[in-house]
């Protein structure tokens, strides 16, 4: 699942994840949209921006994990400073394909 409110960035993340072997994506632009998508089709991996329509990616991820349990999460954001110590799996924008692959591998093994 890609939680991102800028469609061009969501499409870039989708393409980069596709190169890593992921093949099915839901894109959500708000916390409620993300939760609804996750409940319809539980994701194997979540990427989330910090600032999204109607809230934050953190709020979306928190709601999803509360309902579905542990799911690997990578934050892809220009606001990494807002995340604090929530996660080590942060990819700054502009997105480095190598860094995204590393972060996905790190959370998949966690």
C-alpha positions as MATLAB code, in Angstrom:
seq = 'XXXXXXXXXXXXXXXXXXXXXXXXXXXXXXXXXXXXXXXXXXXXXXXXXXXXXXXXXXXXXXXXXXXXXXXXXXXXXXXXXXXXXXXXXXXXXXXXXXXXXXXXXXXXXX';
ca = [
       0.000    0.000    0.000;
       1.241    3.473   -0.894;
      -0.031    6.287    1.319;
       0.768    9.418   -0.650;
      -1.348   12.382   -1.752;
       0.810   13.427   -4.716;
      -0.049   11.077   -7.568;
       3.251   11.494   -9.438;
       5.209   10.508   -6.340;
       2.827    7.601   -5.694;
       3.416    6.418   -9.253;
       7.199    6.700   -8.772;
       7.025    4.649   -5.560;
       4.817    2.102   -7.333;
       7.324    1.758  -10.194;
      10.270    1.403   -7.814;
       8.474   -1.202   -5.709;
       7.516   -3.037   -8.895;
      11.229   -3.306   -9.701;
      11.625   -5.040   -6.316;
       9.001   -7.638   -7.154;
       5.898   -6.122   -5.580;
       3.029   -6.453   -8.014;
      -0.213   -5.207   -6.525;
      -0.783   -1.746   -5.108;
      -3.456    0.354   -3.470;
      -2.812    4.082   -3.328;
      -4.455    6.134   -0.588;
      -4.306    9.887   -0.052;
      -5.845   10.249    3.427;
      -5.817    8.336    6.712;
      -9.417    7.152    6.236;
      -8.812    6.146    2.626;
      -5.727    4.185    3.729;
      -7.625    2.358    6.471;
     -10.500    1.525    4.130;
      -8.092    0.166    1.500;
      -6.153   -1.869    4.076;
      -9.305   -3.427    5.498;
     -10.498   -4.395    1.996;
      -7.122   -5.842    1.019;
      -4.503   -6.155    3.789;
      -1.096   -4.999    2.528;
       2.202   -6.875    2.768;
       4.093   -3.558    2.941;
       3.119    0.045    3.590;
       4.950    3.106    2.329;
       3.685    6.361    3.786;
       4.360   10.048    3.402;
       4.235   12.095    6.586;
       1.915   14.863    5.375;
      -1.171   13.693    3.499;
      -4.690   14.959    2.857;
      -6.643   15.206    6.100;
      -3.835   14.159    8.447;
      -0.560   12.280    8.503;
       0.815    8.998    7.304;
       1.595    8.209   10.936;
      -2.114    8.450   11.786;
      -2.953    6.209    8.835;
      -0.315    3.622    9.723;
      -1.309    3.635   13.408;
      -4.959    2.989   12.511;
      -4.050    0.200   10.095;
      -1.676   -1.564   12.482;
      -4.215   -1.303   15.330;
      -6.739   -3.201   13.198;
      -4.502   -5.606   11.271;
      -1.439   -6.167   13.441;
       2.195   -5.896   12.353;
       2.910   -4.888    8.757;
       6.309   -3.639    7.534;
       6.307    0.167    7.089;
       8.663    2.490    5.216;
       8.142    6.236    5.409;
       8.879    8.050    2.133;
       8.808   11.713    3.047;
      10.333   15.134    2.900;
       9.437   15.531    6.578;
      11.632   12.898    8.217;
      12.309   15.274   11.113;
       8.617   14.979   12.081;
       8.894   11.217   12.569;
      11.279   11.355   15.506;
      12.336    7.892   16.647;
       9.243    6.092   15.261;
      11.202    4.186   12.667;
      14.606    3.729   11.095;
      12.997    2.926    7.747;
      12.803    6.418    6.280;
      13.505    7.377    2.691;
      13.904   11.084    2.026;
      12.417   12.783   -0.997;
      13.606   13.002   -3.698;
      13.525    9.222   -3.624;
      16.704    7.220   -4.040;
      15.811    3.848   -5.600;
      18.734    2.233   -3.760;
      17.666    3.680   -0.390;
      14.050    2.570   -0.930;
      15.222   -0.968   -1.719;
      17.423   -0.975    1.430;
      14.591    0.289    3.625;
      12.143   -2.297    2.266;
      14.675   -5.079    2.846;
      15.300   -3.814    6.386;
      11.625   -3.855    7.405;
      10.913   -7.133    5.637;
      13.565   -8.800    7.767;
      12.352   -7.167   10.983;
];
